[in-house]
Amino acid sequence: IGLSDHQHLLIKHQDTMHEHVHLVINKIGFDGSVIRDYKSGYKTMKIMQSLEKKYHLIQAKMQGNQRKERIRLIIETGIQKHKELSQIFDSIKNEGYEVVFNKTSSGNVRGVSFRNSEKGIVFKSSQIDRKYSYSKLKKLTEQVSNIKGNHEKGISKA
């Protein structure tokens, strides 16, 4: 990318389950030249992926996907076990995530996010899967609850 003439800072962390690094680079070089933004993020990402493969590191994108997959699994398991939405949210809380309801100015719930403040991670439910937006998730768990209730009524009549 041509960043050898720019200030940079590499910070190594060991405060999570696996060590990781953050790289900060000054856009303005020692000679006063400025990095052109056009596609610099894309180029940086390609270099990062190359280094991750070369040194057998956990790929950053994969790590985020693993976290989303864990929450997706909790949601899907909850639905399969006919759990109510509040029970599914409790299971997500047990994984270390805070369940944050995003509300409209009138106070209606518009969406839900899952936040792990300790790791600085936030996912909207719709980022995990479009079918798990708050409104769709609520509708789905209500349908499952109704089916479960009807099934239990049918059993008690027999």
Steps between C-alpha positions, in 0.01 A plus 500: 500500500803724536482574872863458598545879524206544741478489876348176621417332824462127555326399820502140620217387728478192716179599680276254315508124446762549228753773448443747220643821361369837391684705240453876484655693212521879460352615167757779477853387418825639640538707180147648531348278230152363566382144441229495239190341650382341178498124562753526785267304730464227239877483444562488875246220540670296225841543664355406839340185359828405332692538828235305692536209258879519486539488879203265564308761700128503571346713231325804644195461278468133594512586869206740461311236305562246777342736752200558274470125441494438876209742543326355193531152653350622829205655312441194281526260795255716694253496214534123455441450872191726477644756737350843546693802373591607854651155565708523182621844607590357843713233328678771302559693825657185647758517217614841630291723276270779611169505314431859396159601368509780245186708537318760297428845645155371600659218701419209269771239452642540150786255525736315729879487525734273689792679663807366676651813653803315628603407145351808330271289283150594388276306260154595386276194494448559126880485447500145630234410244235711326237253621600589857414869490309583817157512335555172313647329805208613715249378241681166462514430875133598537406254224705226664339581836151480347577166336639370829191621688263340248696175513486490882125567494454209257696269729300593809171430319602144413 
